[in-house]
């Protein structure tokens, strides 16, 4: 499902605190470029920990997998949130694949946020997302 980068609506959450990142679709152009290897690794860590992020945010599980419609070679089904100064960047797990295999270049503010954000599964992460958790 497509949502423009930095939109306040995504498949899993919406509101003035939300910024969608990485909800790509083959029928819409997206920015490409190089992402620093350390940031690629951090994005991949978030993608791998999507379950812990969803749990902390109180998000339900997706109904099945999404197949990459750019290459049809990868599938995933999770979502994660990246907290930053009153904003929650909301991403599909697939964003790690998009960055690594399709040269997707996420917005600079997202890259800055993920560079300093705590990883899901940590106490720091749970505290950082508490304001947006549906479990409050």
C-alpha positions in Angstrom: 0.0 0.0 0.0 1.4 3.4 -1.0 1.7 6.4 1.2 3.8 9.5 0.3 6.9 10.0 2.4 6.2 12.2 5.5 2.5 11.9 5.1 0.6 11.9 8.4 -1.3 8.7 7.4 0.0 5.2 7.0 -1.6 1.7 7.0 -0.9 1.2 10.7 -1.2 4.6 12.3 -2.2 8.2 11.5 -2.3 11.6 13.2 -0.4 14.8 13.5 2.5 12.9 15.2 2.9 10.4 12.3 5.3 10.6 9.4 5.0 7.8 6.9 8.4 6.5 5.5 9.0 3.8 2.9 5.4 2.9 1.8 6.5 2.4 -1.8 4.7 1.1 -4.8 5.9 0.5 -8.4 3.4 2.9 -9.8 4.9 5.8 -7.8 8.3 7.3 -8.2 10.6 7.4 -5.2 13.9 9.1 -4.4 17.0 6.9 -4.9 20.6 7.4 -3.6 23.2 6.1 -1.3 22.5 5.6 2.4 25.5 5.3 4.8 26.3 1.7 5.7 25.8 2.5 9.4 22.3 3.8 8.7 21.5 0.8 6.5 22.5 -1.5 9.4 20.3 0.5 11.8 17.3 0.4 9.4 17.8 -3.4 9.1 18.0 -3.7 12.9 14.6 -1.9 13.2 13.1 -4.1 10.4 14.3 -7.2 12.2 12.8 -6.0 15.5 9.5 -4.9 14.0 7.6 -7.3 16.4 9.1 -5.6 19.4 8.3 -2.2 18.0 4.7 -3.2 17.3 4.3 -4.7 20.7 5.6 -1.5 22.4 3.2 0.6 20.3 0.2 -1.7 20.8 -0.2 -2.2 17.1 -1.9 -5.4 15.9 -0.3 -7.8 13.5 -0.7 -7.5 9.8 -3.0 -9.9 8.0 -0.4 -11.8 5.9 2.6 -10.9 3.9 3.3 -8.1 1.4 5.4 -9.0 -1.7 7.7 -6.4 -3.0 6.0 -5.1 -6.2 9.3 -3.7 -7.4 11.1 -7.0 -7.8 8.6 -9.7 -6.5 11.5 -11.4 -4.8 11.0 -10.4 -1.1 8.1 -10.6 1.3 7.4 -9.2 4.7 4.5 -8.3 6.9 5.6 -6.2 9.8 5.7 -2.5 10.7 7.8 -0.4 13.1 8.0 3.1 14.5 11.0 5.3 14.9 10.5 8.0 17.7 12.0 11.5 17.4 11.1 14.7 19.1 7.4 14.5 19.1 7.2 12.6 15.8 6.8 8.9 15.1 8.2 7.7 11.8 6.0 4.8 10.7 7.5 2.3 8.4 6.8 -1.1 6.8 9.3 -3.8 7.6 9.9 -3.8 3.8 11.8 -0.5 4.1 15.0 -2.4 4.9 14.7 -4.3 1.6 13.9 -1.1 -0.4 17.0 0.7 0.9 19.3 -2.3 0.4 18.1 -3.6 -2.9 16.3 -0.8 -4.7 18.4 2.2 -3.5 15.5 3.9 -1.9 16.7 7.0 -0.1 14.4 7.8 2.8 13.9 11.5 3.8 16.9 13.1 5.6 14.9 13.8 8.7 14.1 10.1 9.0 17.8 9.1 8.6 18.7 11.6 11.3 16.0 10.3 13.6 16.9 6.6 13.2 20.6 7.4 13.7 20.0 8.3 17.3 16.8 6.5 18.2 16.9 3.6 20.6 16.3 0.1 19.3 13.0 -1.7 19.8 13.2 -4.2 22.6 15.0 -1.8 25.0 13.6 0.1 27.9 14.7 3.4 26.2 12.6 2.5 23.2 9.5 1.7 25.3 9.9 5.1 27.1 10.4 6.9 23.8 7.2 5.6 22.2 5.0 5.5 25.3 3.2 8.7 24.3 1.9 7.0 21.2 1.3 3.5 22.5 -2.2 2.2 22.3 -1.5 0.3 25.5 -1.3 3.4 27.7 
